Amino acid sequence: MRVVIAGGGVIGVCCAYYLAKAGVEVTLLERADIGDGATFGNAGVIAPGHTPIAKPGRLKQALRSMLQPLSPFYVPPRLNLSLLRWLFAFARHCTQRHVTFAMQTLGPMGHASLRLFDELIAEEELACGYRRAGFYEVCLSEGGLRAVTEEAAFVKGYGFDSRALSGAELREREPRLGESIIGGVWYPEAATMNPHGFVTELAARARRLGAALCTGKEVAAVLVESGRVRGVRTRQGELVEADAVVLAAGAYTVPLVRQLGLKLPLEPAKGYHRDAVATSSEPLLRESCVLAERLVFCTPMHAFTRFAGTLEFSGVNHDIRRPRLEQLTRAARDYFPHLPPFEIVSEWCGLRPCLPDGLPAIGAVQRYPGLYVATGHAMAGLTLGPITGKLVAELLTTGTTSIDITALRPDRFSGAGQLA
Ligand SMILES: Cc1cc2nc3c(=O)[nH]c(=O)nc-3n(C[C@H](O)[C@H](O)[C@H](O)COP(=O)(O)OP(=O)(O)OC[C@H]3O[C@@H](n4cnc5c(N)ncnc54)[C@H](O)[C@@H]3O)c2cc1C
């Protein structure tokens, strides 16, 4: 079987690796370089068991955020029909009932993905700073502490371990945390890594298994003959024939499905990072922490510490709003008042692919035999990368999957083979 994958982010590369491992002839086409999209600068936290972005309270946060440009969850006021439709659909999914439904799939996927990370790192010897020391969600306020404690208790029901820690216990583990931290939660099973290191290393292993990973090749159209997918045409005019095509172009997948008359209600949620290096020889942070009230992830990554976060629904663009970017390190100073002086070595933004129910779309598109979608991973694309690749490989080679992913079918947003 010949398979073409559109997109060389963490999802496309994981699909390429597991398909090649299953003996499939794989060609991955990436329009820029491997891992150049959202994967490049994400926070590097493998956080299995985390709930979807659509959850109770998020709608109120979205509405309030229109007046607060520094809010972690930000919807700038603008007239855009597809965003409005997306927000209405999102609002419908911001219920506890939906979170419970979503966790029935995200739970098993999270456990399986973590096992696959351990396996990949050990077997393939991926040099990406993989560290299995968990992360700490740290709180300044009673409200924040209540929210993270409730979330931890909820995900415990799906088998994800967590420990409540006092402010003093947290300061013992991460001495940079200030006196104003009142407590938090430790997720001991979680891991951290340099996401770009991971994806480039895995891409090299996929090549070793025989996959062709081609950069600078943009998929312009999916070719369909007699109702069946036959391959793709690139922007450069090449035709690449295949028995199946996997669309894994992250937040940029929409034009590819639209050209087939399908709709995918995918909105990009922009996130930013600032990488900092202490100007003295001491490391900035020892442990990976999430600043609960500000939704900022702080991850030590060997040569630097990454401050990453914010969800900004401002469309497909890479414009950096400086106040939002600077907010990352400003927030960090509220939680870590003892940070030594540092310099910023990288500033970046990337687009998370988000569907209105907060779940990814993984599976076959009924209307076009041979067409598959693997995108929409929102805040969990790194976390769910390996299991997504494995499930796509299973689906293409056996027609079934080891985890029930009915809830993720790409055409779930409407009937008749449409994606929305
Ligand atoms: C600030 C920030 C922090 C994050 N932190 C975390 C975290 O800690 N943990 C976690 O699990 N997730 C995190 N995420 C989310 C995660 O980064 C994404 O879910 C994940 O990267 C999505 O991967 P992807 O492969 O679908 O998309 P991308 O990484 O965006 O890759 C898509 C690729 O497709 C290519 N492409 C686009 N169109 C075409 C085309 N027509 N033809 C060929 N190629 C094409 C692009 O160039 C790109 O390389 C974070 C995201 C952000 C922005």
The ligand as an SDF file (V2000), in Angstrom:
LIG
                    3D

 53 58  0  0  0  0  0  0  0  0999 V2000
    2.3100   27.7260   22.5230 C   0  0  0  0  0  0  0  0  0  0  0  0
    1.8900   26.3010   22.3530 C   0  0  0  0  0  0  0  0  0  0  0  0
    2.1440   25.3940   23.3750 C   0  0  0  0  0  0  0  0  0  0  0  0
    1.7580   24.0740   23.2540 C   0  0  0  0  0  0  0  0  0  0  0  0
    2.1050   23.1840   24.2160 N   0  0  0  0  0  0  0  0  0  0  0  0
    1.7870   21.8750   24.0830 C   0  0  0  0  0  0  0  0  0  0  0  0
    2.2210   20.9290   25.0630 C   0  0  0  0  0  0  0  0  0  0  0  0
    2.9190   21.2420   26.0050 O   0  0  0  0  0  0  0  0  0  0  0  0
    1.8260   19.6320   24.9000 N   0  0  0  0  0  0  0  0  0  0  0  0
    1.0730   19.2180   23.8510 C   0  0  0  0  0  0  0  0  0  0  0  0
    0.7180   18.0530   23.7930 O   0  0  0  0  0  0  0  0  0  0  0  0
    0.6810   20.0970   22.8850 N   0  0  0  0  0  0  0  0  0  0  0  0
    1.0350   21.3980   22.9740 C   0  0  0  0  0  0  0  0  0  0  0  0
    0.6530   22.3020   22.0190 N   0  0  0  0  0  0  0  0  0  0  0  0
   -0.1870   21.8430   20.9030 C   0  0  0  0  0  0  0  0  0  0  0  0
    0.6310   21.1430   19.8320 C   0  0  0  0  0  0  0  0  0  0  0  0
    1.7620   21.9170   19.5150 O   0  0  0  0  0  0  0  0  0  0  0  0
   -0.2430   20.9410   18.5920 C   0  0  0  0  0  0  0  0  0  0  0  0
   -1.4310   20.2790   18.9550 O   0  0  0  0  0  0  0  0  0  0  0  0
    0.5080   20.0800   17.5680 C   0  0  0  0  0  0  0  0  0  0  0  0
    1.7330   20.6750   17.2410 O   0  0  0  0  0  0  0  0  0  0  0  0
   -0.3220   19.8960   16.3090 C   0  0  0  0  0  0  0  0  0  0  0  0
    0.4850   19.1290   15.4510 O   0  0  0  0  0  0  0  0  0  0  0  0
    0.1460   18.9880   13.9230 P   0  0  0  0  0  0  0  0  0  0  0  0
    1.1640   18.0810   13.3290 O   0  0  0  0  0  0  0  0  0  0  0  0
   -1.2910   18.6710   13.7650 O   0  0  0  0  0  0  0  0  0  0  0  0
    0.2940   20.4870   13.3560 O   0  0  0  0  0  0  0  0  0  0  0  0
    1.5930   21.3340   13.0490 P   0  0  0  0  0  0  0  0  0  0  0  0
    2.6680   21.0910   14.0260 O   0  0  0  0  0  0  0  0  0  0  0  0
    1.1450   22.7400   12.8550 O   0  0  0  0  0  0  0  0  0  0  0  0
    2.0880   20.7330   11.6690 O   0  0  0  0  0  0  0  0  0  0  0  0
    1.3770   20.9100   10.4770 C   0  0  0  0  0  0  0  0  0  0  0  0
    2.4280   20.9010    9.3720 C   0  0  0  0  0  0  0  0  0  0  0  0
    1.7640   20.8610    8.1140 O   0  0  0  0  0  0  0  0  0  0  0  0
    2.4870   21.6640    7.2040 C   0  0  0  0  0  0  0  0  0  0  0  0
    1.5540   22.0080    6.1250 N   0  0  0  0  0  0  0  0  0  0  0  0
    0.5070   22.8610    6.1630 C   0  0  0  0  0  0  0  0  0  0  0  0
   -0.1640   22.8620    5.0040 N   0  0  0  0  0  0  0  0  0  0  0  0
    0.4910   21.9930    4.1910 C   0  0  0  0  0  0  0  0  0  0  0  0
    0.2820   21.5390    2.8640 C   0  0  0  0  0  0  0  0  0  0  0  0
   -0.7480   21.9820    2.1240 N   0  0  0  0  0  0  0  0  0  0  0  0
    1.1470   20.6400    2.3360 N   0  0  0  0  0  0  0  0  0  0  0  0
    2.2110   20.1750    3.0780 C   0  0  0  0  0  0  0  0  0  0  0  0
    2.4470   20.5810    4.3270 N   0  0  0  0  0  0  0  0  0  0  0  0
    1.5890   21.4440    4.9030 C   0  0  0  0  0  0  0  0  0  0  0  0
    2.9420   22.8400    8.0450 C   0  0  0  0  0  0  0  0  0  0  0  0
    4.0380   23.4940    7.4530 O   0  0  0  0  0  0  0  0  0  0  0  0
    3.2810   22.1610    9.3600 C   0  0  0  0  0  0  0  0  0  0  0  0
    4.6440   21.7760    9.4370 O   0  0  0  0  0  0  0  0  0  0  0  0
    1.0490   23.6350   22.0900 C   0  0  0  0  0  0  0  0  0  0  0  0
    0.8220   24.5310   21.0600 C   0  0  0  0  0  0  0  0  0  0  0  0
    1.2380   25.8540   21.1700 C   0  0  0  0  0  0  0  0  0  0  0  0
    0.9960   26.7950   20.0240 C   0  0  0  0  0  0  0  0  0  0  0  0
  1  2  1  0
  2  3  1  0
  2 52  2  0
  3  4  2  0
  4  5  1  0
  4 50  1  0
  5  6  2  0
  6  7  1  0
  6 13  1  0
  7  8  2  0
  7  9  1  0
  9 10  1  0
 10 11  2  0
 10 12  1  0
 12 13  2  0
 13 14  1  0
 14 15  1  0
 14 50  1  0
 15 16  1  0
 16 17  1  0
 16 18  1  0
 18 19  1  0
 18 20  1  0
 20 21  1  0
 20 22  1  0
 22 23  1  0
 23 24  1  0
 24 25  2  0
 24 26  1  0
 24 27  1  0
 27 28  1  0
 28 29  2  0
 28 30  1  0
 28 31  1  0
 31 32  1  0
 32 33  1  0
 33 34  1  0
 33 48  1  0
 34 35  1  0
 35 36  1  0
 35 46  1  0
 36 37  1  0
 36 45  1  0
 37 38  2  0
 38 39  1  0
 39 40  1  0
 39 45  2  0
 40 41  1  0
 40 42  2  0
 42 43  1  0
 43 44  2  0
 44 45  1  0
 46 47  1  0
 46 48  1  0
 48 49  1  0
 50 51  2  0
 51 52  1  0
 52 53  1  0
M  END
$$$$
